Amino acid sequence: MSLIEFRYTLHKHYLMPIIPVLIEDHKLWAFVDSGATFSILSVDDARRLGIEWGKGRRQMIVVGDGSFIPTYFHDLRLQIGGYEVIAPIGFSERLGVGFNIR
């Protein structure tokens, strides 16, 4: 896969690494965290995508403060730039941040 570059996006008066992604043909804006192990979205995003989030593979994920959140993973079609892959995307009710891809 080749290098894909995006400019930082102005959001709430800050430049942030937020990029457009397509998941199952639905456009979402996602926060890119280069140190993240998993891509996790909110259950609201799952609903918009038409995904029954609670039917995924359950895994407890440790977050920044050291606590664990239950996350349900689904293998979904993800497109970034001109590249498309099937990737495990998690959904959690306990996600405490305001953007996707952690």
Residue, then its C-alpha position, 0 to 999 in steps of 0.5 A: m500500500s502506498l503512502i496516503e497523506f491528509r492535511y489536518t482538519l480545523h475542528k473547534h478552533y484546533l487543527m486535528p488529524i481527522i480524515p474522511v473514511l467510508i465504512e460499508d459505503h457510509k462516510l464518517w469523519a475519523f480521528v487518526d491515532s497513530g498509537a492506537t491498537f484498535s479502531i473503535l466507533s460509538v454505538d451511534d455510528a453503528r446505528r447510522l451504519g445499520i450494524e447490530w453492534g452488540k452481535g460482534r465479537r466481544q473484547m475488553i479493551v483498555v483505554g487511556d485511563g487504564s480502565f476497560i471498556p466492552t467492545y464488539f468487533h465486526d469485520l467491515r469494508l473500510q475505504i481510506g483514500g483510494y484503498e479498500v480493506i476489510a478491517p476489524i472495527g469495534f463499537s462500544e457504548r462506553l467510548g468516552v471521546g468525540f471522534n472515531i478510530r482510536 
